[in-house]
């Protein structure tokens, strides 16, 4: 299904698909992304594996998880995130923090509270974070042309939200909170971090 972002019901349509465990293509404040609801206490749809399959990507590398509000990150980590980073949210900044793994150990997860209000509404309606990873086959260039996205992936995803082309969109900046609490810049993107 193709739906325009400007359509009145587009956010609710996206929420409905995501809450049923479907993989969809959503516009973000940076580029288009494959999205699916993050499995957890309430859901077990294996959306991570579905997205990896569509991208032809090995499952060893995690995807960014989008959250609806900056304070939501505190539900998932005990890391202390400096105020100067949290002040960049909502926005195109991904912060890697330590989270609890199912086996009781720690793992790292990247979270982002996107700058796009429509997208935050979708995430909030899901009641859980959603995965986001660029729309492309693994190793290929990120697609920023909506017609190319429809042609390439229209039969592999359940829903595409059309927000026009995203030419020249910079990816999010990625930083990591180290075990000693220091901030390490992993990738400079749309937000400048010194």
Backbone as ProteinMPNN parsed JSONL, in Angstrom:
{"seq_chain_A": "XXXXXXXXXXXXXXXXXXXXXXXXXXXXXXXXXXXXXXXXXXXXXXXXXXXXXXXXXXXXXXXXXXXXXXXXXXXXXXXXXXXXXXXXXXXXXXXXXXXXXXXXXXXXXXXXXXXXXXXXXXXXXXXXXXXXXXXXXXXXXXXXXXXXXXXXXXXXXXXXXXXXXXXXXXXXXXXXXXXXXXXXXXXXXXXXXX", "coords_chain_A": {"N_chain_A": [[0.842, -1.188, 0.0], [0.483, 2.236, -0.757], [0.763, 5.367, 0.726], [0.227, 8.814, 1.143], [2.146, 11.055, 3.102], [0.989, 13.477, 3.767], [-1.695, 12.924, 3.84], [-4.659, 12.82, 5.815], [-5.11, 10.58, 7.493], [-2.691, 9.27, 7.573], [-0.737, 8.849, 9.635], [-2.127, 7.224, 11.481], [-2.656, 5.016, 9.872], [-0.036, 4.08, 9.439], [0.628, 3.414, 12.097], [-1.215, 1.324, 12.554], [-0.316, -0.677, 10.762], [2.316, -1.114, 11.739], [1.793, -1.987, 14.367], [0.766, -4.438, 13.852], [2.928, -5.89, 13.264], [4.14, -5.492, 10.807], [6.545, -4.702, 8.225], [7.477, -1.521, 7.205], [7.976, 1.385, 5.084], [9.096, 4.435, 6.106], [9.168, 8.028, 6.081], [11.785, 9.898, 7.55], [13.317, 12.424, 9.66], [15.669, 12.613, 8.392], [16.483, 10.571, 6.22], [14.617, 8.209, 4.156], [13.371, 5.33, 5.887], [13.471, 1.796, 6.596], [11.109, 0.418, 8.714], [9.978, -1.198, 11.695], [8.132, -2.524, 14.417], [9.737, -2.673, 17.597], [10.556, -5.689, 19.034], [9.57, -6.944, 22.221], [8.419, -6.773, 25.563], [5.71, -6.607, 24.867], [5.435, -7.322, 22.202], [6.219, -9.763, 19.691], [7.195, -10.053, 16.894], [9.314, -10.515, 15.248], [10.44, -8.522, 13.671], [12.942, -7.397, 13.288], [14.472, -9.433, 12.076], [12.987, -9.688, 9.73], [13.441, -7.217, 8.466], [16.224, -7.352, 8.09], [16.306, -9.438, 6.249], [15.017, -8.288, 4.005], [16.857, -6.27, 3.404], [19.026, -7.798, 2.774], [20.989, -8.26, 4.714], [23.38, -9.2, 7.161], [22.538, -10.468, 10.414], [23.978, -9.532, 12.576], [24.377, -6.859, 13.233], [22.938, -4.192, 14.936], [19.895, -2.189, 14.572], [19.024, 1.314, 14.598], [16.888, 2.487, 17.174], [13.889, 4.166, 17.292], [12.434, 6.608, 19.394], [9.619, 8.131, 21.086], [9.709, 10.341, 22.825], [12.256, 12.398, 24.333], [12.815, 11.723, 27.048], [12.117, 9.075, 27.163], [14.279, 7.419, 26.709], [15.391, 6.831, 29.139], [14.032, 4.666, 30.1], [15.333, 2.487, 29.17], [18.056, 2.441, 29.702], [20.727, 2.859, 32.083], [22.74, 4.553, 31.766], [24.276, 7.744, 32.065], [23.32, 10.403, 30.279], [24.758, 13.192, 28.863], [23.517, 16.54, 29.331], [23.886, 18.331, 27.185], [23.739, 16.709, 24.976], [21.155, 15.583, 25.136], [19.713, 17.881, 24.748], [19.764, 18.156, 22.033], [17.761, 16.638, 21.101], [14.237, 16.596, 20.326], [15.655, 15.41, 17.257], [18.13, 14.853, 14.602], [20.038, 12.999, 15.895], [21.677, 10.18, 17.006], [22.072, 8.159, 19.821], [24.205, 5.952, 21.323], [23.795, 3.653, 23.848], [24.27, 1.716, 26.888], [22.377, -1.164, 27.366], [20.13, -3.511, 28.954], [20.577, -6.915, 28.276], [18.788, -9.891, 27.25], [19.949, -12.064, 28.494], [20.833, -11.086, 30.852], [23.212, -9.724, 30.81], [25.015, -6.809, 29.574], [24.281, -4.936, 26.593], [24.747, -2.928, 23.647], [22.732, -0.255, 22.423], [21.402, 1.846, 19.945], [19.644, 4.836, 20.179], [17.193, 7.173, 18.996], [15.47, 10.209, 19.091], [13.385, 11.382, 16.9], [13.296, 14.422, 14.897], [11.004, 14.911, 13.479], [7.672, 15.635, 13.842], [5.367, 14.222, 13.037], [6.369, 11.624, 12.773], [7.112, 11.089, 15.424], [4.588, 10.999, 16.553], [3.602, 8.676, 15.37], [5.338, 6.756, 16.51], [4.687, 7.038, 19.225], [2.029, 6.174, 19.122], [2.428, 3.499, 18.677], [3.315, 2.518, 21.067], [5.758, 1.485, 21.697], [9.301, 1.434, 20.968], [10.429, 1.933, 17.536], [12.169, 0.242, 14.929], [14.644, 1.698, 12.773], [16.217, 1.919, 9.722], [18.276, 2.68, 6.947], [16.838, 2.87, 3.63], [17.773, 0.624, 1.471], [19.592, -1.937, -0.306], [21.879, -3.988, 1.417], [25.108, -2.673, 1.392], [24.68, -1.169, -0.878], [23.909, 2.106, -2.309], [22.057, 4.521, -0.379], [18.607, 4.908, -0.936], [17.016, 7.781, -2.13], [15.031, 8.659, -3.674], [11.654, 8.635, -4.153], [10.185, 7.231, -6.085], [12.02, 5.317, -6.971], [12.266, 3.875, -4.597], [9.683, 2.816, -4.361], [9.635, 1.228, -6.69], [11.732, -0.589, -6.203], [11.222, -1.762, -3.674], [8.499, -2.023, -3.287], [7.025, -4.417, -3.449], [7.974, -5.844, -1.33], [7.574, -4.712, 1.125], [4.896, -3.846, 3.365], [3.74, -1.343, 3.457], [4.266, 1.933, 2.212], [5.054, 5.148, 3.091], [4.666, 8.06, 1.462], [6.606, 10.857, 1.127], [7.637, 12.47, -0.773], [10.755, 13.151, -2.556], [13.927, 12.721, -0.92], [16.299, 14.209, -1.348], [19.756, 14.68, -0.893], [19.639, 14.413, 1.847], [21.085, 14.305, 5.012], [22.46, 11.651, 6.979], [21.714, 10.657, 10.404], [23.699, 11.994, 13.091], [25.911, 9.995, 14.985], [26.622, 9.088, 18.249], [28.419, 7.602, 21.002], [27.954, 6.519, 24.332], [30.512, 5.893, 26.383], [31.843, 3.264, 28.536], [33.125, 4.525, 30.628], [31.718, 6.819, 30.766], [32.349, 8.842, 29.033], [31.843, 10.661, 25.934], [31.798, 9.488, 22.683], [32.269, 10.308, 19.329], [30.85, 8.661, 16.689], [29.885, 8.861, 14.078], [29.794, 11.748, 12.177], [27.031, 13.577, 11.284], [23.953, 14.948, 10.489], [23.79, 16.577, 12.745], [25.984, 18.662, 14.462], [28.559, 17.647, 16.513], [30.973, 18.273, 18.895]], "CA_chain_A": [[0.0, 0.0, 0.0], [1.169, 3.529, -0.787], [-0.036, 6.416, 1.363], [0.981, 10.066, 1.227], [2.284, 11.537, 4.47], [0.089, 14.611, 3.978], [-3.063, 12.443, 4.022], [-5.096, 12.983, 7.201], [-5.041, 9.33, 8.263], [-1.43, 8.559, 7.307], [-0.088, 8.407, 10.878], [-2.882, 6.1, 12.035], [-2.425, 3.865, 8.986], [1.3, 3.568, 9.768], [0.53, 2.778, 13.421], [-1.943, 0.061, 12.412], [0.578, -1.65, 10.131], [3.417, -1.418, 12.649], [1.302, -2.761, 15.515], [0.492, -5.799, 13.392], [4.206, -6.537, 12.99], [4.519, -5.326, 9.399], [7.673, -3.842, 7.883], [7.005, -0.405, 6.392], [8.955, 2.43, 4.765], [8.63, 5.714, 6.65], [10.083, 9.16, 5.991], [12.253, 10.411, 8.84], [13.844, 13.782, 9.527], [16.915, 12.528, 7.627], [16.224, 9.837, 4.979], [13.597, 7.17, 4.336], [13.857, 4.191, 6.64], [12.67, 0.613, 6.88], [10.726, 0.426, 10.122], [9.149, -2.249, 12.255], [8.057, -2.352, 15.869], [10.78, -3.395, 18.326], [10.027, -6.769, 19.874], [9.849, -6.77, 23.641], [7.398, -7.344, 26.457], [4.369, -6.623, 24.286], [5.4, -7.776, 20.819], [7.257, -10.682, 19.211], [6.9, -10.193, 15.465], [10.569, -10.786, 14.532], [10.593, -7.5, 12.633], [14.378, -7.211, 13.041], [14.87, -10.436, 11.095], [12.309, -9.384, 8.467], [14.144, -6.095, 7.828], [17.523, -7.881, 7.636], [16.058, -10.244, 5.05], [14.74, -7.372, 2.889], [18.09, -5.54, 3.078], [20.108, -8.768, 2.532], [22.022, -7.869, 5.672], [23.609, -10.139, 8.266], [21.791, -10.042, 11.592], [24.852, -9.202, 13.69], [24.457, -5.424, 13.495], [21.634, -3.673, 15.359], [19.336, -0.995, 13.958], [18.62, 2.395, 15.486], [15.522, 2.422, 17.677], [13.314, 5.508, 17.415], [11.556, 6.783, 20.547], [8.677, 9.246, 20.901], [10.067, 11.494, 23.665], [13.631, 12.266, 24.824], [12.913, 11.058, 28.357], [11.871, 7.629, 27.029], [15.531, 6.669, 26.699], [15.692, 6.423, 30.52], [13.391, 3.366, 30.338], [16.135, 1.413, 28.585], [19.464, 2.497, 30.088], [21.112, 3.593, 33.295], [23.819, 5.477, 31.405], [23.995, 9.167, 32.228], [23.514, 11.082, 28.997], [24.963, 14.621, 29.147], [22.43, 17.436, 28.933], [24.118, 18.964, 25.88], [23.266, 15.77, 23.958], [19.695, 15.488, 25.229], [19.156, 19.126, 24.202], [19.704, 18.014, 20.572], [16.533, 15.878, 20.82], [14.144, 15.793, 19.117], [16.539, 15.8, 16.169], [18.849, 13.774, 13.925], [21.174, 12.531, 16.686], [21.507, 8.84, 17.576], [22.935, 7.995, 20.987], [24.399, 4.539, 21.678], [23.882, 3.485, 25.298], [24.272, 0.334, 27.381], [21.047, -1.638, 27.733], [20.135, -4.864, 29.491], [20.281, -7.993, 27.334], [17.903, -10.907, 27.819], [20.722, -12.991, 29.332], [21.244, -10.398, 32.072], [24.405, -8.927, 30.543], [24.761, -5.545, 28.882], [24.574, -4.786, 25.176], [24.603, -1.515, 23.288], [21.61, 0.052, 21.544], [21.345, 3.245, 19.511], [18.308, 5.428, 20.237], [17.043, 8.517, 18.441], [14.156, 10.847, 19.163], [13.453, 12.137, 15.651], [12.776, 15.781, 14.88], [9.738, 14.975, 12.741], [6.537, 15.491, 14.762], [4.509, 13.157, 12.518], [7.003, 10.348, 13.1], [7.004, 10.881, 16.88], [3.195, 10.605, 16.796], [3.513, 7.258, 14.987], [6.032, 5.954, 17.524], [3.869, 7.078, 20.44], [0.863, 5.337, 18.887], [2.827, 2.087, 18.719], [3.545, 2.119, 22.45], [7.076, 0.844, 21.776], [10.2, 1.989, 19.947], [10.418, 1.284, 16.232], [13.456, 0.2, 14.243], [14.813, 2.518, 11.582], [17.476, 1.724, 9.001], [18.139, 3.28, 5.619], [16.202, 2.071, 2.586], [18.723, 0.176, 0.457], [20.157, -3.271, -0.102], [23.141, -3.871, 2.137], [26.251, -2.396, 0.528], [24.297, -0.256, -1.956], [23.624, 3.486, -1.902], [20.753, 4.792, 0.222], [17.659, 5.441, -1.91], [16.381, 9.03, -1.684], [14.007, 8.956, -4.673], [10.488, 7.857, -3.734], [9.79, 6.289, -7.145], [12.974, 4.198, -6.9], [11.906, 3.083, -3.415], [8.47, 2.06, -4.721], [9.994, 0.211, -7.688], [12.645, -1.595, -5.641], [10.766, -2.444, -2.459], [7.041, -2.001, -3.181], [6.467, -5.763, -3.267], [8.593, -6.497, -0.178], [7.07, -4.103, 2.363], [3.439, -3.766, 3.386], [3.281, 0.046, 3.379], [5.239, 3.005, 1.974], [4.515, 6.498, 3.295], [5.303, 8.911, 0.462], [6.817, 12.249, 1.51], [8.469, 13.067, -1.816], [12.166, 12.773, -2.551], [14.735, 13.205, 0.219], [17.611, 14.453, -1.949], [20.772, 15.35, -0.093], [19.403, 14.279, 3.286], [22.207, 13.759, 5.763], [22.059, 10.7, 8.022], [21.861, 11.173, 11.764], [24.981, 11.895, 13.782], [25.886, 8.902, 15.961], [27.602, 9.152, 19.334], [28.321, 6.494, 21.951], [28.343, 6.752, 25.724], [31.484, 4.863, 26.754], [31.661, 2.719, 29.888], [33.607, 5.516, 31.601], [30.833, 7.983, 30.714], [32.751, 9.794, 28.007], [31.072, 10.631, 24.693], [32.634, 9.258, 21.5], [31.559, 10.532, 18.072], [31.017, 7.534, 15.775], [29.657, 9.385, 12.732], [29.258, 13.11, 12.075], [25.949, 13.633, 10.301], [23.149, 16.16, 10.409], [23.978, 17.394, 13.952], [27.413, 18.853, 14.754], [28.973, 17.349, 17.889], [32.425, 18.461, 19.034]], "C_chain_A": [[0.883, 1.245, 0.0], [0.221, 4.565, -0.177], [0.816, 7.679, 1.415], [1.008, 10.548, 2.681], [1.286, 12.654, 4.767], [-1.375, 14.183, 4.137], [-3.425, 12.455, 5.511], [-4.867, 11.743, 8.047], [-3.684, 8.634, 8.173], [-0.749, 8.047, 8.571], [-0.804, 7.193, 11.45], [-2.724, 4.848, 11.178], [-1.068, 3.241, 9.297], [1.288, 2.839, 11.105], [-0.126, 1.403, 13.3], [-1.062, -1.026, 11.797], [1.69, -2.075, 11.087], [2.954, -2.293, 13.807], [0.891, -4.173, 15.141], [1.781, -6.507, 12.957], [4.687, -6.422, 11.56], [5.756, -4.446, 9.277], [7.174, -2.787, 6.908], [8.175, 0.522, 6.066], [8.364, 3.757, 5.213], [9.641, 6.818, 6.351], [10.512, 9.574, 7.397], [12.72, 11.848, 8.631], [15.185, 13.784, 8.786], [16.631, 11.89, 6.265], [15.037, 8.897, 5.204], [14.203, 5.993, 5.088], [12.899, 3.018, 6.606], [12.356, 0.647, 8.359], [9.868, -0.784, 10.451], [9.163, -2.066, 13.757], [9.133, -3.204, 16.54], [10.122, -4.448, 19.21], [10.432, -6.543, 21.321], [8.759, -7.415, 24.46], [6.057, -7.527, 25.763], [4.298, -7.254, 22.904], [6.49, -8.799, 20.565], [6.956, -11.037, 17.756], [8.138, -10.52, 14.629], [10.8, -9.771, 13.405], [12.07, -7.239, 12.31], [14.834, -8.164, 11.941], [14.234, -10.157, 9.732], [13.033, -8.26, 7.724], [15.506, -6.556, 7.304], [17.363, -8.659, 6.336], [15.825, -9.337, 3.833], [16.025, -6.668, 2.442], [19.225, -6.471, 2.633], [21.299, -8.472, 3.444], [22.154, -8.926, 6.756], [22.976, -9.584, 9.533], [22.663, -9.595, 12.767], [24.857, -7.741, 14.109], [23.071, -4.873, 13.795], [21.205, -2.464, 14.539], [19.075, 0.056, 15.02], [17.172, 2.174, 15.907], [15.027, 3.853, 17.892], [12.346, 5.548, 18.588], [10.753, 8.067, 20.383], [9.081, 10.503, 21.655], [11.492, 11.309, 24.185], [13.74, 11.492, 26.134], [12.674, 9.557, 28.28], [13.156, 6.817, 27.073], [15.865, 6.142, 28.103], [15.013, 5.111, 30.891], [14.316, 2.211, 29.981], [17.589, 1.394, 29.026], [19.626, 3.203, 31.426], [22.268, 4.541, 33.011], [23.356, 6.91, 31.642], [24.342, 9.85, 30.906], [23.647, 12.574, 29.28], [23.83, 15.481, 28.593], [22.629, 18.022, 27.538], [23.737, 18.028, 24.733], [21.741, 15.697, 23.952], [19.018, 16.742, 24.675], [19.058, 19.098, 22.674], [18.469, 17.217, 20.144], [15.323, 16.738, 21.069], [15.05, 16.336, 18.011], [17.332, 14.625, 15.651], [20.153, 13.377, 14.632], [20.826, 11.171, 17.272], [22.534, 8.66, 18.684], [22.992, 6.508, 21.34], [24.63, 4.454, 23.181], [23.936, 2.0, 25.631], [22.867, -0.03, 27.834], [21.164, -3.058, 28.26], [19.788, -5.863, 28.395], [19.404, -9.028, 28.036], [18.651, -11.863, 28.742], [21.248, -12.335, 30.604], [22.501, -9.568, 31.917], [24.0, -7.605, 29.892], [25.032, -5.7, 27.396], [24.453, -3.311, 24.869], [23.476, -1.358, 22.275], [21.654, 1.536, 21.213], [19.894, 3.714, 19.518], [18.342, 6.802, 19.576], [15.62, 8.978, 18.666], [14.093, 11.79, 17.97], [12.809, 13.512, 15.738], [11.414, 15.914, 14.221], [8.562, 14.669, 13.675], [5.593, 14.363, 14.339], [5.056, 11.784, 12.922], [6.93, 10.061, 14.598], [5.584, 10.446, 17.255], [2.997, 9.124, 16.461], [4.147, 6.377, 16.059], [5.202, 5.893, 18.805], [2.647, 6.174, 20.298], [1.167, 3.853, 18.919], [3.022, 1.597, 20.15], [4.86, 1.402, 22.665], [7.979, 1.544, 20.777], [10.0, 1.274, 18.613], [11.829, 1.311, 15.651], [13.463, 1.194, 13.092], [16.188, 2.249, 11.0], [17.251, 2.164, 7.566], [17.56, 2.305, 4.598], [17.216, 1.82, 1.47], [19.035, -1.304, 0.709], [21.516, -3.08, 0.568], [24.302, -3.696, 1.15], [25.957, -1.452, -0.623], [24.001, 1.138, -1.41], [22.214, 3.592, -1.319], [19.839, 5.408, -0.837], [16.977, 6.689, -1.351], [15.289, 9.473, -2.644], [12.81, 8.058, -4.404], [10.053, 6.869, -4.809], [10.722, 5.082, -7.174], [12.633, 3.285, -5.727], [10.684, 2.218, -3.722], [8.81, 0.926, -5.681], [10.794, -0.933, -7.068], [12.01, -2.424, -4.525], [9.243, -2.533, -2.31], [6.398, -3.354, -2.955], [6.995, -6.452, -2.013], [8.165, -5.894, 1.159], [5.558, -3.936, 2.231], [2.915, -2.35, 3.107], [4.465, 0.959, 3.097], [4.506, 4.322, 2.189], [5.329, 7.447, 2.421], [5.364, 10.354, 0.96], [7.715, 12.945, 0.487], [9.911, 12.6, -1.717], [12.88, 13.395, -1.356], [16.16, 13.463, -0.259], [18.534, 15.189, -0.988], [20.555, 15.273, 1.399], [20.601, 13.658, 3.974], [21.699, 12.725, 6.76], [22.245, 11.329, 9.398], [23.321, 11.094, 12.208], [24.849, 10.776, 14.808], [26.997, 9.125, 16.975], [27.382, 7.961, 20.26], [28.717, 6.974, 23.335], [29.257, 5.596, 26.132], [31.235, 4.39, 28.183], [32.131, 3.696, 30.965], [32.785, 6.803, 31.578], [31.205, 9.011, 29.668], [31.924, 9.598, 26.737], [32.042, 10.487, 23.525], [31.788, 9.47, 20.256], [31.881, 9.382, 17.123], [30.868, 8.0, 14.325], [29.109, 10.803, 12.831], [28.219, 13.108, 10.971], [25.272, 14.978, 10.354], [23.316, 17.095, 11.608], [25.473, 17.473, 14.249], [27.674, 18.601, 16.233], [30.485, 17.476, 17.96], [32.982, 17.499, 20.066]], "O_chain_A": [[1.907, 1.291, 0.681], [-0.96, 4.628, -0.52], [2.01, 7.607, 1.705], [0.009, 10.456, 3.393], [0.794, 12.765, 5.889], [-2.211, 14.997, 4.529], [-2.593, 12.138, 6.361], [-4.468, 11.853, 9.206], [-3.543, 7.51, 8.655], [-0.235, 6.929, 8.582], [-0.156, 6.23, 11.862], [-2.665, 3.738, 11.708], [-0.954, 2.02, 9.408], [1.875, 1.764, 11.231], [0.357, 0.429, 13.878], [-1.064, -2.165, 12.263], [1.971, -3.266, 11.225], [3.646, -3.236, 14.187], [0.689, -5.016, 16.015], [1.736, -7.582, 12.359], [5.558, -7.184, 11.14], [5.993, -3.565, 10.103], [6.529, -3.108, 5.91], [9.231, 0.449, 6.695], [7.287, 4.158, 4.772], [10.846, 6.57, 6.367], [9.698, 9.597, 8.32], [12.538, 12.418, 7.555], [15.772, 14.845, 8.575], [16.547, 12.596, 5.26], [14.518, 8.803, 6.316], [15.389, 5.695, 4.949], [11.681, 3.195, 6.589], [13.247, 0.88, 9.177], [9.142, -1.312, 9.609], [10.113, -1.508, 14.307], [9.407, -4.322, 16.105], [9.251, -4.142, 20.023], [11.508, -6.014, 21.604], [8.236, -8.47, 24.102], [5.343, -8.492, 26.035], [3.226, -7.677, 22.471], [7.569, -8.718, 21.152], [6.531, -12.146, 17.434], [8.024, -10.775, 13.43], [11.291, -10.118, 12.331], [12.403, -6.896, 11.176], [15.501, -7.754, 10.991], [14.867, -10.365, 8.696], [13.221, -8.331, 6.509], [15.898, -6.191, 6.196], [18.191, -8.549, 5.431], [16.37, -9.587, 2.758], [16.254, -6.489, 1.246], [20.264, -6.002, 2.168], [22.449, -8.438, 3.007], [21.156, -9.482, 7.216], [22.886, -8.368, 9.705], [22.14, -9.308, 13.844], [25.291, -7.412, 15.213], [22.139, -5.058, 13.012], [22.023, -1.803, 13.899], [18.922, -0.264, 16.199], [16.338, 1.735, 15.115], [15.665, 4.646, 18.585], [11.536, 4.638, 18.764], [11.144, 8.972, 19.645], [8.829, 11.613, 21.187], [11.902, 10.18, 24.452], [14.66, 10.693, 26.308], [12.991, 8.834, 29.224], [13.127, 5.641, 27.438], [16.543, 5.123, 28.238], [15.375, 4.497, 31.895], [14.112, 1.084, 30.434], [18.295, 0.424, 28.753], [18.799, 4.016, 31.838], [22.727, 5.251, 33.905], [22.187, 7.24, 31.441], [25.496, 9.871, 30.479], [22.748, 13.168, 29.875], [23.264, 15.194, 27.538], [21.666, 18.193, 26.791], [23.444, 18.495, 23.632], [21.113, 15.744, 22.894], [17.888, 16.68, 24.191], [18.354, 19.917, 22.083], [18.169, 17.132, 18.953], [15.37, 17.571, 21.974], [15.197, 17.547, 17.846], [17.232, 13.521, 16.186], [21.23, 13.416, 14.036], [19.81, 11.019, 17.949], [23.713, 8.967, 18.511], [21.968, 5.884, 21.619], [25.535, 5.09, 23.722], [23.685, 1.144, 24.782], [22.242, 0.706, 28.597], [22.172, -3.73, 28.041], [18.813, -5.676, 27.668], [19.295, -9.035, 29.262], [18.061, -12.415, 29.67], [22.016, -12.943, 31.35], [22.831, -8.782, 32.805], [22.819, -7.322, 29.688], [25.888, -6.482, 26.982], [24.093, -2.522, 25.744], [23.284, -2.196, 21.394], [21.908, 2.374, 22.079], [19.023, 3.07, 18.934], [19.357, 7.497, 19.588], [14.672, 8.221, 18.454], [14.674, 12.875, 18.006], [11.902, 13.743, 16.539], [10.74, 16.93, 14.392], [8.472, 13.574, 14.23], [5.078, 13.634, 15.187], [4.311, 10.904, 13.352], [6.71, 8.918, 15.0], [5.395, 9.631, 18.157], [2.304, 8.407, 17.184], [3.566, 5.372, 16.468], [5.036, 4.826, 19.396], [2.271, 5.485, 21.246], [0.278, 3.036, 19.159], [2.909, 0.402, 20.42], [5.062, 0.775, 23.705], [7.494, 2.178, 19.841], [9.476, 0.161, 18.562], [12.582, 2.265, 15.849], [12.421, 1.496, 12.51], [17.199, 2.34, 11.697], [16.149, 2.029, 7.035], [17.76, 1.094, 4.683], [17.479, 2.691, 0.64], [18.775, -1.839, 1.786], [22.213, -2.102, 0.299], [24.454, -4.469, 0.204], [26.882, -0.978, -1.283], [23.859, 1.326, -0.202], [21.306, 2.858, -1.709], [20.246, 6.322, -1.553], [16.431, 6.669, -0.248], [14.687, 10.532, -2.462], [12.943, 6.835, -4.427], [9.596, 5.774, -4.482], [10.274, 3.954, -7.376], [12.703, 2.062, -5.848], [10.652, 1.035, -3.386], [8.337, -0.199, -5.516], [10.558, -2.102, -7.373], [12.229, -3.632, -4.437], [8.751, -3.061, -1.313], [5.337, -3.44, -2.335], [6.521, -7.532, -1.66], [8.371, -6.502, 2.209], [5.017, -3.892, 1.126], [1.81, -2.173, 2.595], [5.541, 0.786, 3.671], [3.48, 4.589, 1.564], [6.532, 7.613, 2.621], [4.337, 10.993, 1.186], [8.452, 13.875, 0.816], [10.243, 11.752, -0.889], [12.489, 14.449, -0.854], [17.119, 12.991, 0.352], [18.154, 16.177, -0.36], [21.213, 15.988, 2.154], [21.079, 12.601, 3.563], [20.621, 12.897, 7.33], [22.853, 12.391, 9.537], [24.076, 10.234, 11.755], [23.798, 10.622, 15.43], [28.158, 9.324, 16.615], [26.296, 7.384, 20.299], [29.676, 7.728, 23.5], [28.814, 4.451, 26.214], [30.51, 5.031, 28.943], [31.606, 3.7, 32.078], [33.106, 7.763, 32.278], [30.454, 9.958, 29.438], [31.377, 8.523, 26.494], [32.988, 11.263, 23.392], [30.712, 8.886, 20.13], [33.044, 9.153, 16.791], [31.63, 7.585, 13.451], [28.092, 11.041, 13.482], [28.498, 12.685, 9.849], [25.921, 16.021, 10.276], [23.015, 18.284, 11.504], [26.152, 16.446, 14.281], [27.09, 19.253, 17.098], [31.2, 16.856, 17.173], [34.185, 17.501, 20.327]]}, "name": "protein", "num_of_chains": 1, "seq": "XXXXXXXXXXXXXXXXXXXXXXXXXXXXXXXXXXXXXXXXXXXXXXXXXXXXXXXXXXXXXXXXXXXXXXXXXXXXXXXXXXXXXXXXXXXXXXXXXXXXXXXXXXXXXXXXXXXXXXXXXXXXXXXXXXXXXXXXXXXXXXXXXXXXXXXXXXXXXXXXXXXXXXXXXXXXXXXXXXXXXXXXXXXXXXXXXX"}
